[in-house]
Amino acid sequence: MESNTLKDQHLDYEILISFLDYLKEGVIVVDENKNILFVNRFAQRFLNTPDYEGKHFKEVINDNYLYSIISHDYDKDTKLEVNIDSSKYLVNVYHIKGKKIIHLQDITPFEIYKQAKKDFVSNVSHELKTPISVLKSAMETIEEEIKDSNILKFVDMAKKRINQMDSLINDLLILARLESQEDLVNKRKYLLYKQVEDIFEDLQHLTKDKNIKLINNVPKNFEVYADEQKLSIALKNLIENAIKYNVQNGTVEVNAKTDGKYDIISVIDTGIGIPPESIPLVFERFYRVDKSRSRNIGGTGLGLSIVKHITEAHKGKVWVESQVGKGSKFYIKIPKT
């Protein structure tokens, strides 16, 4: 019986070449001597001549960035982002059978979209800041002037909702800056123990209703190499969640240890826990395990997304281990240097 699969048939070389020419992405192949073997139609815009085959790349490559990428001997497959002719490209460099293959993707539209999204969130958030401030001042004035307990109940409800909106706007602004990498990560070595103590002090008022005990197990001489302000935001989000979603007379414990080239910080609670199906989603923005409970507690749904972005900005990773009814353990792992 005659086979009709591609594995058993000879695939015409010209079909592959034609296919590569249809791509809206660039492909350049050079040999071990850095002579040009192939350039597809998209990538020919970076050449100074259509007569490229067999020529050394120095004779035909126009762009300085591309020139550098081809001339450099990478130890392994590499991914880069470069600007070429006022456009932004994602460049992958592969090594296959002694040949170097440069794959170029124009990501300019995606970058424009990201910037537009960031600008929209930032602009809307700034525009909302002023009316929120006015509403807060108005509620505080009414609270001082009115003595009717029934009216004050509604004023208190309004104040809580206004504070929730204010928190949401602040979190959106933090997230927009993190996503756009607008705020640089300024790392330095500092003592983690004191930072945790300061966060505990800031959040102490949240522990009273449920009599939550805060335990700082970080060694007093433990140093982390991080952006102190940003890591403080991440840890404060984790510790605040651990308090809010805890049980009566529960505990929140912060630990730190070194594991090879990394520091690992953990925030452990005795709270309600997270169902297994929700664990992969908890770091997504606006995801709530229990929507009604989260709304009553007053969370914005952005806290864990902020934690994830801050950790990734430190070239680290964050994850959670949890069991329903037994509590959760959140981990932040960042490089020591």
N, C-alpha and C positions, 0 to 999 in steps of 0.2 A: 504494500500500500504506500503510495507516494505521500511523504510528509509535506505539510503546507505551513510550517512554523518558521519564524525568522531565524531560530537557532539552526534549523536544518537547511535553510536557503542562504545563498550568498547575497548579502545586503549590498546593493549598489553604492559605491563610494559617493557618486554624484548626488544620490538622494540625501545623504547626510549633509553634504556641503550645501545643497539647496535649502535644506531645513534650517541650518545655522544662519543662512542669509535672510531667512524670514523672521528670525528673532529680533525683538526690539531691545536686545541686550548685546553687549560687545563680547567677542571671543577672539583672543590673540594667542597663537601658539608659537613658541620659540624653542629651538633645539639647545643642546648643551653648550654650544658656542655662541648662543644668543643671536643666532640668525633667524629671521622671520620665516616661518613655515606656512602660516595661515592667518588671515585676518578676515572676519566675516564683514558683511556689508555695513552693519551698524558701526563697527569699530574703525572702518576705513576713514572716518572723519578725523581721526587722530594722526593720520599719515600725511606726509608732504608729497607723496607720489602714489599712483595706483600700481606702479611696477615695483612691488615689494618682495616678491618671493625670492628666497635665498640670500637676501641682503642682510647685513648686520643691522640690528635695530637702531644703532646710532645714526644711520644714514636716512632713516625713514620716519622715525617717531618725532612728532612735533611738540607734544606737551611735556613740560618739565617734570610734572608729578609722575606721569606714566613712564617717562624716561628713567626716573629714579627707581620705580617699582620693578622694571625689567632688569635694570643693572644690578640691583641688590640681590645677594644670594641668601634667601631665607632658609632657615634651618628646617622649617616645617610649613605646612599649609597655613596661609595667613589671610585674615580678613581686615580690610582697611576702609576708612571713609576719607575721600579726597575731593577737592574742588577742581574741576576741569572745565575751562571755558564758561565760567559763571554758573555751572551746574554742579550738583553734589552727586557723587557716585559711590556706591558700595562696591568695593573691589575685592574679589577673592582670588588668591594666588594658589594654584594647585601644582603638584609635581607628580607626573604620571609617566612611567617608563623613560625617565631621563629627560622628558620634555617639561617645559614650564608653560602652564596654561593660565592666562589672565582673563577673568570673567568680570565684566563691568555692567552694573545695573544703575540706571539713572533714578535716583530716589528724590530728586528735586520736588516733584508734586507731593510726595509724602511729607517732606520737610516743611513745605508751605502749609499743608494741612495741619501739621503739628503746631506750627507757629500761630496759625489762625485760631486753633482751638485754645491754645494758651492765652492768646490775647483776648479772646471772648470771655473766658473764665475770669481773667484778671480784671478786665474792664467792668463786667457785670458785678463782680464782687466789690470793686471800689465804689461803683455807683450805689450799691445797697448799703454800704457802710454808713453814709450820712443819714438816710432815713432811719436806720436802726438806732443810731446814736440819739436822734431826736425822740424816737419812741421811748427809749430807755429813760431819758431825762424827764419826759412827760409823765411816765408811770411813777417815777420816784417823787415828782412834785405832787401828783395826786395822792400818793401814799402818805406824804407828810401833811397834806391839807385835810384829807377826808378821814373822819373817825368812824363812819358807819362800817360795821364789821362785814355786812353782806357785800357792800361795794368793794371792800378791801380784799375779799376772797377772789373776786373777778380780776382785781388789779394784780394779785399774786399770780393767778393763772396766766395773765397776759405777760407778766415779767418773765416767767419761766419759758414761755414760747419765744419771746424776744431774745432771751439768752441762748436758747437753742439755735435760733437763726444766726446770731452773732458767732457762735462756735462753728456753725456750718460754713459761714463765709470765711472765717479765719483758716479753717482746714482746707477749703478750696484754694485759697491763696498760697498756702504752704505747698499743696500738691502741685499747683501750676508752676511754681518756681522750681520744685524738685524735678518735674517732668521735663522742663525746658533747660535744665542744668544751668539756670540763671544764677543760682547761688553756688559758688565754688565750695568744695569740701576742704576746709582748713584744718588739717590734722596736726595734732601735737600729743605728746604724752602727758597724762594727768592721772590723778588718783580717782578710781571709780567709787570707792567707798563713800567719800564725801558727797559726790554727785547723787548717789542713791539716798543718802540721808537728807539732802535738800529736797529731793522729790517727795520723800515720805512726809516731810514737814509741810510741804505745799498741799498734799492730799489728805492730811490727817483728819480734816473736817468730814471727809466722806466715810470714814471708818466708824463713826459714832453710832449710827442707826443700827448697824448689824454687829457692832463690837468686833470689828476685824483687827487682827493683830498683824502688824507689819514687821518682818524679820529681815535684817540686813546681814547676810552671811558672806558678803564680799570681804576678802582679807584686806586689812587696813592699808597694806603696802602694795595692793594690786594696781598696776598701771595699765591703762589702755592707750592705744594710739588711734585717736579718732577726732572728729570735729565735735568739740564738747557741747556746743549749742544744739546741733542736730541730733546727736546721740541722746541728749537729755530729752528732746521732744519724743523720740522713739520709745525710750524707757518709760517716760511719763504716761504715754498712751497705753503701754502694756500693763503698767501697774494700776492705772485708773480703771482699765477694763477688769483686771483681776479683783479689784475691790467691788466694783459695781455688780459683777456677775457672781459674787461669792454667796455663801450661805451664812446664816446666823452663827456668830462665834468662830468664823473661819479664819484662815491665815493666808497671807501673801508673803512669799519668800523670794529673795533675790540672791542668786549665787553667781560666782565667776570662777573660771579656771582656764588654764592654758593647755592647748592641745596641739603640740608641734608648732607650726608657724601661725597658729590662730588663737585668738581669745574667744571664749564662749561664755556669753552671759545668759542666764536663764531666769525667767519669772514664773514662779510656780504658785498656783492657787488651789484652794479646796472647794472650788465653786461648782456650778451646775454642769460644766463640761460641754463638749461639742459633739453632736452626732457624727458618725464616720462619714456620711455622705456630704456633710458640710465642710469638712476639713480642707479639701482641695480648693474651696471657694472663699475662705474667710479673709484672704488678703486682697480680694477684689473690691473695688470701690462700691460703696452703698450696699454691699451684701450684708444681710442680717440673718442670723440663725433663727431668731425668734422675733419677728417684726413688732408684735404688740409689746413684748417685754422691753425691747430696745427703745421703742418710742417712749415708754413710761420712764425708763431710766434716763433718757435724754441724750443718747449717743448720736453722732452725725453719720455713722456708717463709713467714715473715711479714715478712722484712726489706724487700722491695721494696714490699709493701703499706704499710708504715710510711713509707717514702720518699715514696710517692704522697700519703698523707694529710698529711704535713708540708708538702710542696710546695703542695698545694691550700689548706692553712690559710694559706699566704703569698700566696694569690691567684695562684699560678703554675702551671706544668705541667711534667711530667716525661715523657721518652720515651727510647727506645733504638734504636740502629742497630747491626746485628750481622751477621756472616757466620760460618758454621760453619768452624772451623779457623783463622780470622783474627782473632778477638777481638770485643769489644763496646765501644760508646761510649754511655754513659748521660749524659743532659743534664738539668739542673735550670735552669728559667728562672723568675726571680722579679722583681717590679717593683723599680725603683731607689728609689722613694719610696712 
